[in-house]
Each structure stands twice: as C-alpha cells, then as structure tokens.
Amino acid sequence: MRINFKYLRPHSLNECLAVLATHGDESAILAGGTDLMISLRSGSRTPKFVLDISRLSEIRSVEQHAEVIKIGAILTYSELIAHPLIVKTFPALSAAMSCVGSLQIRNVGTLGGNIANSSPAADSIPPMMIHDAQVMIQKVNSVRIEKLEKLIVGPSSNTLEPDELITGIILKPVESAYKQSYRRIARRKSLSIARVNMAVSAKLDANGLIEDVRISVGSVAPTPLRIKKIEDSLIGLKPESKFIQETGELVARHIVDLVGVRHSTEYKRPAIAGLAIKCLEDVFID
Ligand SMILES: Cc1cc2nc3c(=O)[nH]c(=O)nc-3n(C[C@H](O)[C@H](O)[C@H](O)COP(=O)(O)OP(=O)(O)OC[C@H]3O[C@@H](n4cnc5c(N)ncnc54)[C@H](O)[C@@H]3O)c2cc1C
C-alpha cells in the first residue's frame, strides 16, 4: 500500500485547531505515532493530511491547580514516569504507564493518543478512571470537558469530532491515606497487550472499615469501566482475607453478568477474580 499524504506540523495550538476546522475530516492527528503509523502502513487509514502535534508547547506541561492536576495531552509516557509530581500523586497510573509497550514506545507514546485510540485494553485508562478523569477537548473558539468514561463509547470508538483535539487530561488527586494498585495480565512482561488490567484505589476509616474504594477494569468489555455497583457495596466492610477472596469472585461474576458469557469466559472469569484479589491485597493488606 502506497502511503500518500501531506505532512503538516503546525507551530501553535491555534494553527493546529484552524487546520482541523478546515481539513479535520481528511486529516489524521499524529502525536507519538505508535498507533497511527500502523494504520497508515496497513492502509486502514488513508488521510490526505497527517497533522503532527508532537511539538505543540501549549499542550506539553503538567499543571498543578488547587484541586486537580492537568496533564498535557502530548507528554510521553517516559516524560510522565520521570515526573515527580505524577509519580507521587498517581502511583497506579505511573505503574500502568511503565507497562506500556517497550522503552521505545514509551519514549514517544502519549496519554492523549491512548485515549483517542480508545482500545479496551489501554493501560492508562483504568488508572485514570479511578481519579474520575476528565478530558479537555478543544476546537476553534471552544473547549469542552468530557468525563473519560463518557468519551470512550466502544472499541476504537469515541465521541471526538474530526475538528477536535484532546489537549489535556484532568485528574483529581486523592489524600495520602489512599492506597493504590495497578496490575495486568498479559502474555509477556513487555510488548504485550493486557488480557485483563485493573486499577484499585481505597481508603480505610479510623476503625479499619472501607471508607472509599474505586475499581476500574480493562480488556473485559467494549470499554474500560468503573464498577460502581461493587464499589458501593463494599463501603463500611472490614477488608479481611476471606472478604478479599469473596470480593475477587464478586468482581468476576459482575463482569460476566455485564458482558455475557463468551468463548473467553472460561479463561477470563478466574483471571479477573485472581487479578482483583491481588489488587485488593495490595491496597488492604500489604
Ligand atoms: C509495539 C507496540 C506496543 C504497544 N503496547 C501498548 C501497551 O502495552 N499498552 C497500551 O495501552 N498501548 C500500547 N500500544 C499502543 C500505543 O502505544 C498507545 O495507544 C499510545 O498511547 C498511543 O499514543 P501515540 O501518541 O503514539 O498516538 P498516535 O499513534 O499518534 O495516535 C493514536 C490515535 O489517536 C489520535 N490522536 C493522538 N493524539 C490525539 C489528540 N491529542 N487528540 C485527538 N486525537 C489524537 C490519532 O489520530 C490516532 O488516531 C502499543 C503500540 C505498539 C506499536
């Protein structure tokens, strides 16, 4: 397949949005290119323009605000993993980003690209969901803020319009009393897509009972998801060993009920339960 497109590298965010306003539906946005290059090479995407956003300084910083931290869409995994504020504030996200691909992929791949690619197996999505992530999306003269859970609507499918650009991700830090975990099951340790991935964050009250718990699972449904029904049912309980085993099974049963029995259920049900048990042990026992 011959790759034939015009490469554009806007010098500013405004210039980029102006190009998208005129040519959005015939353009492909290139951040790190780790997903896009594959679809260009395979011919599954044949844009007239490839719009390189990787040097837009306006969307390349980490900003600390009073109640949230805003992460620029084109910061790479390697840059974020090396950022002290990100590592300290979002340990599950940092762990997840360290799992992505290989060093070469992490050196160019971005969070904005992971969101826009909208894979059910994306490593960064579950740990962003436990921070109630919101996505900043811009087009000429307008900004919309969308909940990450609402933006992704199916495998490789989201509500982004052709003239829109993800410019940042807004995450709410939690107090230091919260413990967090991120784990994944994959064929290999690196260069392997997650078969199941999970992020958990939890806080106990002064009596050792669960005050808050957040569980997000990926690779098990058309989109990564928070399982709020289970989260709510755990509030006020004591996280003992038997409870953790039972909750792992409960999480797996809940997912199977949600997505239905499939050819992969025989493998995935115990895999989800096992992963949930490990994540819950990380936050409640370790
Ligand atoms: C060998 C290999 C291993 C991988 N391993 C993993 C893994 O372990 N875990 C994982 O989650 N992913 C993995 N990936 C997928 C990929 O690296 C990630 O999804 C990455 O985050 C994509 O970011 P990017 O900057 O490279 O996106 P790009 O490839 O540049 O773009 C991806 C898609 O998003 C669009 N896009 C990019 N940025 C924006 C934006 N700011 N606004 C709107 N649209 C945008 C592009 O047009 C394109 O459709 C792997 C890929 C490869 C090739």
The ligand as an SDF file (V2000), in Angstrom:
LIG
                    3D

 53 58  0  0  0  0  0  0  0  0999 V2000
    4.6530   -2.3060   19.7540 C   0  0  0  0  0  0  0  0  0  0  0  0
    3.5190   -1.5960   20.4480 C   0  0  0  0  0  0  0  0  0  0  0  0
    3.2290   -1.9130   21.7740 C   0  0  0  0  0  0  0  0  0  0  0  0
    2.1760   -1.2700   22.4280 C   0  0  0  0  0  0  0  0  0  0  0  0
    1.9220   -1.5940   23.7300 N   0  0  0  0  0  0  0  0  0  0  0  0
    0.9090   -0.9870   24.3690 C   0  0  0  0  0  0  0  0  0  0  0  0
    0.6260   -1.3190   25.7260 C   0  0  0  0  0  0  0  0  0  0  0  0
    1.2880   -2.1490   26.3490 O   0  0  0  0  0  0  0  0  0  0  0  0
   -0.4030   -0.6620   26.3300 N   0  0  0  0  0  0  0  0  0  0  0  0
   -1.1650    0.2750   25.6810 C   0  0  0  0  0  0  0  0  0  0  0  0
   -2.0810    0.8330   26.2790 O   0  0  0  0  0  0  0  0  0  0  0  0
   -0.8990    0.6080   24.3940 N   0  0  0  0  0  0  0  0  0  0  0  0
    0.0950    0.0050   23.7350 C   0  0  0  0  0  0  0  0  0  0  0  0
    0.3660    0.3200   22.4290 N   0  0  0  0  0  0  0  0  0  0  0  0
   -0.4820    1.3110   21.7550 C   0  0  0  0  0  0  0  0  0  0  0  0
    0.0770    2.7480   21.7520 C   0  0  0  0  0  0  0  0  0  0  0  0
    1.4470    2.8040   22.0000 O   0  0  0  0  0  0  0  0  0  0  0  0
   -0.6730    3.6200   22.7620 C   0  0  0  0  0  0  0  0  0  0  0  0
   -2.0640    3.5960   22.4960 O   0  0  0  0  0  0  0  0  0  0  0  0
   -0.1710    5.0680   22.7430 C   0  0  0  0  0  0  0  0  0  0  0  0
   -0.5680    5.7100   23.9290 O   0  0  0  0  0  0  0  0  0  0  0  0
   -0.6780    5.8660   21.5670 C   0  0  0  0  0  0  0  0  0  0  0  0
   -0.1650    7.1840   21.6950 O   0  0  0  0  0  0  0  0  0  0  0  0
    0.5210    7.9210   20.4780 P   0  0  0  0  0  0  0  0  0  0  0  0
    0.9220    9.2540   20.9750 O   0  0  0  0  0  0  0  0  0  0  0  0
    1.5780    7.0910   19.8600 O   0  0  0  0  0  0  0  0  0  0  0  0
   -0.7420    8.0290   19.4970 O   0  0  0  0  0  0  0  0  0  0  0  0
   -0.7720    8.1620   17.9140 P   0  0  0  0  0  0  0  0  0  0  0  0
   -0.4050    6.8740   17.2780 O   0  0  0  0  0  0  0  0  0  0  0  0
   -0.0660    9.3840   17.4600 O   0  0  0  0  0  0  0  0  0  0  0  0
   -2.3430    8.3980   17.7520 O   0  0  0  0  0  0  0  0  0  0  0  0
   -3.2720    7.3850   18.1060 C   0  0  0  0  0  0  0  0  0  0  0  0
   -4.6800    7.8160   17.6550 C   0  0  0  0  0  0  0  0  0  0  0  0
   -5.1160    8.9290   18.4060 O   0  0  0  0  0  0  0  0  0  0  0  0
   -5.2690   10.0980   17.6080 C   0  0  0  0  0  0  0  0  0  0  0  0
   -4.7180   11.1680   18.4380 N   0  0  0  0  0  0  0  0  0  0  0  0
   -3.4750   11.2180   19.0010 C   0  0  0  0  0  0  0  0  0  0  0  0
   -3.3610   12.2770   19.7930 N   0  0  0  0  0  0  0  0  0  0  0  0
   -4.5480   12.9180   19.7540 C   0  0  0  0  0  0  0  0  0  0  0  0
   -5.0480   14.0900   20.3910 C   0  0  0  0  0  0  0  0  0  0  0  0
   -4.2940   14.8220   21.2460 N   0  0  0  0  0  0  0  0  0  0  0  0
   -6.3190   14.4930   20.1030 N   0  0  0  0  0  0  0  0  0  0  0  0
   -7.1000   13.7570   19.2710 C   0  0  0  0  0  0  0  0  0  0  0  0
   -6.6830   12.6380   18.6410 N   0  0  0  0  0  0  0  0  0  0  0  0
   -5.4180   12.2240   18.8810 C   0  0  0  0  0  0  0  0  0  0  0  0
   -4.5190    9.7920   16.3310 C   0  0  0  0  0  0  0  0  0  0  0  0
   -5.0480   10.4760   15.2220 O   0  0  0  0  0  0  0  0  0  0  0  0
   -4.7220    8.3010   16.2050 C   0  0  0  0  0  0  0  0  0  0  0  0
   -5.9940    8.0180   15.7070 O   0  0  0  0  0  0  0  0  0  0  0  0
    1.4050   -0.2990   21.7340 C   0  0  0  0  0  0  0  0  0  0  0  0
    1.7180    0.0280   20.3980 C   0  0  0  0  0  0  0  0  0  0  0  0
    2.7590   -0.6180   19.7610 C   0  0  0  0  0  0  0  0  0  0  0  0
    3.0770   -0.2650   18.3460 C   0  0  0  0  0  0  0  0  0  0  0  0
  1  2  1  0
  2  3  1  0
  2 52  2  0
  3  4  2  0
  4  5  1  0
  4 50  1  0
  5  6  2  0
  6  7  1  0
  6 13  1  0
  7  8  2  0
  7  9  1  0
  9 10  1  0
 10 11  2  0
 10 12  1  0
 12 13  2  0
 13 14  1  0
 14 15  1  0
 14 50  1  0
 15 16  1  0
 16 17  1  0
 16 18  1  0
 18 19  1  0
 18 20  1  0
 20 21  1  0
 20 22  1  0
 22 23  1  0
 23 24  1  0
 24 25  2  0
 24 26  1  0
 24 27  1  0
 27 28  1  0
 28 29  2  0
 28 30  1  0
 28 31  1  0
 31 32  1  0
 32 33  1  0
 33 34  1  0
 33 48  1  0
 34 35  1  0
 35 36  1  0
 35 46  1  0
 36 37  1  0
 36 45  1  0
 37 38  2  0
 38 39  1  0
 39 40  1  0
 39 45  2  0
 40 41  1  0
 40 42  2  0
 42 43  1  0
 43 44  2  0
 44 45  1  0
 46 47  1  0
 46 48  1  0
 48 49  1  0
 50 51  2  0
 51 52  1  0
 52 53  1  0
M  END
$$$$
